[in-house]
């Protein structure tokens, strides 16, 4: 038997992973919605489906990373309060339900996007419908199984109540957790893989440059990471079953991967939409840099070359050259730096008639282009 250090605490890790991945998911979703607005595109069914997944993902994170950690997740069971196992079982119950519906809505959102984008191809419609139906049936089936695995429903957590234990005669549990993990995990992995692979042949039929096709395919294939996470999560859940009863400690790895999977799936579902807003942000950053550079150059020119530039400008205007036909390179530095023309002031000793000077000073200066 392994030695148990009761000071061990992996709760902060659960909190960090849960809330950081959820924050990234929300940030990506905000960029997706902003891109829709930038392009002037109304929200479609795929957008509403991904939005519907957010409350479930939030509750999932809160019950695992806040309520669960507060009640003992990440600590050894002997270091926790006597009611910790019951409370953690309740957190697992709620988290599992929210996990199911988050993944279901995200997959349906991706499939709705495929339908909108590739639906003109009849050959892809049946696979989209088939995967969508399988995903929905899977979600409903796993939800009902999780809810009524033990009856009454509260027996899912009250059977672990060490303060006021629920008599075994008052509840029945028909489904072993081992079977539930297999029944929920394997179909989820299969549909993850199908959703990622499905559009690849159709992307290459789009009227896009080859580089863009490769980029889009690469973004979609990032979804394979979600499939990998599903596999790791299932493995971690099965490992828990083979270990001792120190569940609040042994379940940490499975909890972490279960927090990562739905949040990363939201990111993968949104990242393909965010190019327009990133382009706008890039333009804004470049304009800001250009503005700072222009101000810097203007400031240095005006400070370091004020006398020379002013004299040059005065000679240029006093000479009577045609401002409309002169190139930008021939204009004085003060002209090009901040696009402001200095007031006409002739150099001392420069003789011209008052009428001519007044004409030059009031002559409108026009910029080429």
Residue pairs with C-beta under 8 A, 6 or more apart in sequence:
1 244
4 76
4 78
4 246
5 76
6 75
6 76
6 78
6 79
7 79
8 75
8 76
8 79
8 249
9 74
9 75
10 74
10 75
10 249
10 252
11 69
11 73
11 74
11 75
12 74
13 74
13 252
13 256
14 64
14 65
14 68
14 69
14 73
14 74
14 252
14 255
14 256
14 259
15 65
15 66
15 69
17 65
17 256
17 259
17 260
18 61
18 64
18 65
18 259
19 61
19 65
21 259
21 260
21 263
21 264
22 57
22 58
22 61
22 259
22 263
24 263
24 267
25 57
25 263
25 264
25 266
25 267
25 270
26 54
28 266
28 267
28 270
28 271
28 274
29 50
29 51
29 54
29 266
29 270
31 270
31 273
31 274
31 277
31 278
32 47
32 50
32 270
32 273
32 274
33 43
33 47
34 274
34 277
35 273
35 274
35 275
35 276
35 277
35 278
36 42
36 43
36 47
36 273
38 276
38 277
38 280
39 276
44 112
44 113
44 116
45 112
46 109
46 110
46 112
46 113
46 116
47 109
49 105
49 106
49 108
49 109
49 112
50 105
50 106
50 109
50 266
50 269
50 270
52 105
53 101
53 102
53 105
53 106
53 109
53 262
53 266
54 266
56 98
56 99
56 101
56 102
56 105
56 262
57 98
57 102
57 262
57 263
57 266
59 94
59 98
60 94
60 95
60 98
60 99
60 102
60 259
60 262
61 259
61 263
63 91
63 94
63 95
63 98
64 73
64 91
64 95
64 255
64 258
64 259
65 259
67 87
67 91
68 87
68 88
68 91
68 92
68 95
68 255
71 80
71 81
71 83
71 84
71 87
71 88
71 91
72 80
72 81
72 84
72 85
72 87
72 88
72 248
73 88
73 91
73 248
73 251
73 252
73 255
74 248
74 249
74 252
75 84
75 248
75 249
76 246
76 248
76 249
77 84
77 85
77 245
77 246
77 247
77 248
77 249
78 246
80 248
82 162
82 163
83 161
83 162
83 163
84 248
85 160
85 162
85 247
85 248
86 157
86 158
86 160
86 161
86 162
86 163
87 157
88 247
88 248
88 251
89 156
89 157
89 159
89 160
90 156
90 157
92 251
93 146
93 156
93 157
95 258
96 146
97 143
97 146
97 147
99 258
99 261
99 262
100 139
100 142
100 143
100 146
100 184
101 139
101 143
102 262
102 265
102 266
103 139
103 188
103 261
103 262
103 265
104 135
104 136
104 138
104 139
106 262
106 265
106 266
106 269
107 131
107 132
107 135
107 191
107 192
107 195
107 265
108 132
108 135
108 136
109 269
110 195
110 269
111 128
111 131
111 132
111 135
111 195
113 269
113 272
114 124
114 128
114 198
114 199
115 125
115 128
117 199
118 124
118 199
118 202
119 125
119 128
121 202
121 205
124 198
124 199
124 202
127 194
127 198
128 198
131 191
131 194
131 195
131 198
134 187
134 191
135 191
138 184
138 187
138 188
138 191
141 183
142 180
142 183
142 184
145 175
145 180
145 183
145 184
146 180
146 184
147 153
149 156
149 173
149 174
149 175
149 177
149 180
150 156
150 159
150 171
150 172
150 173
150 174
151 171
151 172
151 173
151 174
152 171
155 166
155 170
155 171
155 172
155 173
158 166
158 171
159 165
159 166
159 168
159 171
159 173
177 241
178 238
178 241
181 234
181 237
181 238
181 241
182 234
185 230
185 233
185 234
185 237
186 234
188 230
189 227
189 230
189 231
189 234
192 223
192 226
192 227
192 230
193 224
193 227
195 223
196 220
196 221
196 223
196 224
196 226
196 227
199 220
200 217
200 220
200 221
203 213
203 216
203 217
203 220
204 213
204 217
206 213
208 216
216 272
219 271
219 272
220 272
222 268
222 271
223 265
223 268
225 264
225 268
226 261
226 264
226 265
226 268
229 257
229 260
229 261
229 264
230 261
232 257
233 254
233 257
233 258
233 261
236 253
236 254
236 257
237 254
239 250
239 253
239 254
240 247
240 250
240 251
240 254
243 250
244 250
294 337
294 338
297 337
298 337
298 338
301 309
301 333
301 334
301 337
302 309
302 334
302 337
302 338
305 333
309 332
309 333
309 334
310 334
310 342
310 345
311 347
312 332
312 333
313 332
313 334
313 335
313 341
313 342
314 342
314 344
314 345
314 346
314 347
315 347
316 331
316 332
317 341
317 344
317 360
318 344
318 346
318 347
318 350
318 352
318 357
318 360
320 360
323 363
323 365
323 366
324 366
324 368
327 368
328 336
328 368
332 342
334 340
334 342
335 341
339 367
341 365
343 361
344 357
344 360
344 361
346 352
346 357
352 360
